[in-house]
Amino acid sequence: MPDPLPPTPDPASPSRHALWRNWISLTGVIIGGGSLFAFLFLFAIDLFSGSHNPYIGILSYVVAPAFLIFGLVVFVVGAWIQHRQLKRYPDAPPARLYIDFERPHDRKVMIYFGAGAMAFLLLTAMGSYQTYHVTESVEFCGQVCHKVMKPEFVTYQRGVHARVACVECHIGSGAKWYVKSKLSGSYQLYSVAFNKYSRPIGTPVHNLRPAQDTCEKCHWPEKYTGNLDRTYAHYLADEASTPHTVRMLLHIGGGSDLHGPVGGIHWHTSAANKVEYFASDPQRQRIPWVRVTSFQGKTTVYRSPDYQDEPPADQIRRMDCIDCHNRPAHRYQTPNAAVDQALELGRLDAKLPAIKRQAVELLTSTYASENEAIAKITASLREEYAGRPGLDQAVTTTSEIYRANFFPEMKADWSKYPDNKGHKDFPGCFRCHDNQHEAVGDPSRMIAASDCTTCHSIVTQGKGEELANFSLKGLSFQHPGGDIPDGVICNDCHNGKNQ
C-alpha cells in the first residue's frame, strides 16, 4: 500500500509563512543547539571541577557563544532566503518539514536523525572535555600563541619550576582570582588577535596574586633553613679565560622563632616583621621609600635623599618572596653567566683563546632574527678558530645559549628582565641596601649595605691552590679586577655581559 500523502496545506494557513521551515534554518538550529550544549557542558565541568582553569572561560564565554551567534545568523539567513522565495513565487507550494510516523520512510529518517544527533552531542561532549584538559596543559599556555609566548615557554622549560603547571602560579585557587584570570585571558585573546601585545611582554605581572597564596603552597620561608653552601664559577675575559671561583655560605636563616632564630635573608618575609616599599618605576628597580614595622609594632620609614614625598597609598607593596625571587620560572641567563656555566661544564673549551670574550661579544651583538644570529655566530666562530679542537662544540653550545635566552622577534633577553635574587648584574638587594636610605627623624640610621657578611660569608675564592685557603669565619672579598672604588656597587660595572 503506498505511503499516505501529507495533507494539502491551506494557502491561507499561517504555516505557509513559517519562514524557519527550511533546511538552512534547521542547520542553524543544529549549530546553535550544539554550541549551547557545549557551553552548558563546559560550564558544568568548570563549576564542579576541583581546580579552575582560566582558559576554559575563553571556550565557555567566547568560543561557544561565537558558534551560537553563527547558528543564529545561519537561521536568519535561511528565513531570509525563504522569504525571498515566497515573494518571488507566491503561488509555489511552501517548503514544509512534515513528519508522519505512520510512513516507514519518515520513521527511518527520524531514526537516522536521532542517532546522528546523539552521536553529535556525544562527540561535542567528548571534544569539550578534551579541550578542557588541553587548556590546562603547559603546552597550551606556551605554544598556542607561539610567537608571543615563545620566550616564556622556552625559559620555563629550562627553569627550576618546569614541573609546575603555569596555572598553579599565575592563577592558583579561589573564585576571586579565577574571575580575574578570565578577564585577563579575554584581554590576552584580544591582544593576540589584533596584534596589541607588547614586545617584550612586560614584567612584573602587577595583578599576580600574593606569593603566600601560590609560592607558599610548596615553599615555607618561616622554616629555619640556616646556611646554604653555594659555589659560583666565573671566568675572566682574558686570553686564557682564567677561572675565578667563589664559594660562600648564604645566610638564609628563617622567618619564625618557632623553628629557629629569626634572621638572615628570610627575615624580610617574617610574619613578625612587616616590610613595605614604594617603587617609582614599573619594574620595581628604584625603591626610594621603605617602611618597616617590627613585631612590637614600632614603625620606621626610610627614604633615599632624592625622595621626600609620601607615596600613594595604593602603590605601597608589602614585600614577599617574588620581590627577590622575581624570576622563579622564566629566568633568562645573562650572556656572562651562561658562558661561565658552559666553560665550567666543559661544553666550551677554555683552551680556545679568549673564548669567554668571543662568545659573550657574539651573544650580545644585535640581530634581526634568530636565524641571522645563529648564522653570524657560526660564521664568526669558524673564522676565528678554524682548525682548532673544540670548534664544533663551541658553535653548538654558543648557538644553544642564544636560542635559550635571546628572542629578537619579541625583543626579549636578559636585559629586559632584571633578576633581583642577588646584586651582581642588577641592583637586586642594593635597591634598598645602598647606605643611602635614611630613617625619617634619625638620619644616623640607614638601611646598611656595607656589611656583606649579613647575607653571605665567603668560604674560599680564587683559582688553583688559592682555593685551599678555607675559612668558615668568612674571607674578605678579593675582586679579581683589583680594588673596587668607594661608592661603586657590583652592577655599576657588571651588566650581564661584562665579566
Secondary structure, DSSP 8 states (H G I E B T S, - for coil): ----------TTSGGGG-TT-SHHHHHHHHHHHHHHHHHHHHHHHHHHSSS--HHHHHIIIIIHHHHHHHHHHHHHHHHHHHHHHHHH-TTS--------TTSHHHHHHHHHHHHHHHHHHHHHHHHHHHHHHHHHSHHHHHHTTHHHHHHHHHHHHTSTTTTS-HHHHHT-SSHHHHHHHHHHHHHHHHHHHTT---SS--SS-TT---GGGTGGGT--TTS--EEEEEEEEEE-SSTT--EEEEEEEEEEEBS-TTTS--BSGGGGG-SSSEEEEE-SSTTS----EEEEE-TT--EEEEE-TT--S---GGGEEE--GGGTS--SSS----HHHHHHHHHHTTSS-TTSTTHHHHHHHHHTS--SSHHHHHHHHHHHHHHHTTT-TTHHHHHHHHHHHHHHH-BGGGTBSGGGS---SSSSSS-GGGGT-SS--EETTEEEEE---S-GGGTEEEEEEESGGGGG---TT-B----TT----TT--HHHH-SSS--
